[in-house]
């Protein structure tokens, strides 16, 4: 009788086998879009107070490394650069989302770029490493969520560390045994609680996952050994995190590279600079306002119907704090109503502190609707606007714009990126960045891309 395959070994083997060139062209386009979206979000995020504190801490910890911190002229050791760039990428909550409930690129891409910068790595190698990280992280999330997330874990931190480690191991060309050790090392660094949503710590989860993934791969490459079966067994990851019953489903999920999760599930790119659980409600609100010429003072109340998971995600309500506003339906719908937008400018501290927004926040009611499904990172919602005159306006949106079923065009993504990069890099550098990243598989040395940042 054949022995049951070891789950950690199966994950490690798949991480070595996935290859971007084997995917359909659509999958490669999504991957390159994710790399691009991460880089521009990190550029913009490098200017936030959250990122500046971490960048300064990294600088004071020693800046004699070879990996650039995006948006600065500071270099650091790869793991420390990954920490800073992970925080920058996630600090605006404008970065991409796997529909399986994680922020993949801010955990995977920082380590890949940190390690690739001065190793003469090609764009094709970067794509393969990113894909390895994404497939590991997204397949774990596909099986373990929403239960793991609903238990209070921030999966970007707890599962993102494995995506980061897988990507780093692939770029460093570690064999299966050393990759298994890296997963063992990374498993002891899996962390992140959703209680910190709306604070500076949430972006730190992404940075820590990036840091620990690179650290695990580099230690494993040097001969450091972790438990080679860290996911399973007594006190293994699955048992400790309360998802031990998922073992067989995970074995099936990692049986072979295809079908690729980046194609089957996909990646959502954000139009709004806030938690993805808010996006369908903003879509519905902005559609109703535009179609009916609704002015802010016409509105008596806004009922936002959401699924049962949302109140545990959007734990902030009437607030004058920009970070909390990203996790507040009340703030997000109020500012969208007044500004008819929910971009970077709507989530600055200056905008959030405007006392004129408070009466509009107080008109928003969050209503849990048991009929709205819990479907991982798809957060269907229905918005009802009660007006001073006229019938109530009602709109349900099941899938936000930017999700795989209603994707942003490349032109829309490039326009988003231009807004992120303006004032940080030159127009010519930005245009060159677009050109190189969307032709990434043909880039002979990624150091040119890094030099633009």
RAZIHU-V559085 format. One record per helix or strand of 2 or more residues. SS is the DSSP state (2 for helix, 1 for strand). FROM is the first residue (numbers start at 1). TO is the last residue. If there is no record, write none. Layout:
ss=SS from=FROM to=TO
ss=SS from=FROM to=TO
//
This chain:
ss=2 from=7 to=17
ss=2 from=20 to=22
ss=2 from=25 to=45
ss=2 from=49 to=61
ss=1 from=67 to=68
ss=1 from=75 to=76
ss=2 from=78 to=90
ss=1 from=97 to=98
ss=2 from=105 to=116
ss=2 from=123 to=144
ss=2 from=147 to=150
ss=2 from=155 to=158
ss=2 from=160 to=171
ss=2 from=176 to=187
ss=2 from=194 to=196
ss=2 from=200 to=221
ss=2 from=237 to=240
ss=2 from=244 to=253
ss=2 from=261 to=264
ss=1 from=267 to=268
ss=2 from=276 to=292
ss=2 from=296 to=298
ss=1 from=299 to=306
ss=2 from=310 to=313
ss=2 from=322 to=325
ss=2 from=329 to=339
ss=2 from=344 to=347
ss=2 from=349 to=352
ss=2 from=355 to=361
ss=1 from=364 to=368
ss=1 from=381 to=387
ss=1 from=393 to=397
ss=2 from=404 to=406
ss=2 from=410 to=421
ss=2 from=427 to=437
ss=2 from=440 to=442
ss=2 from=447 to=451
//
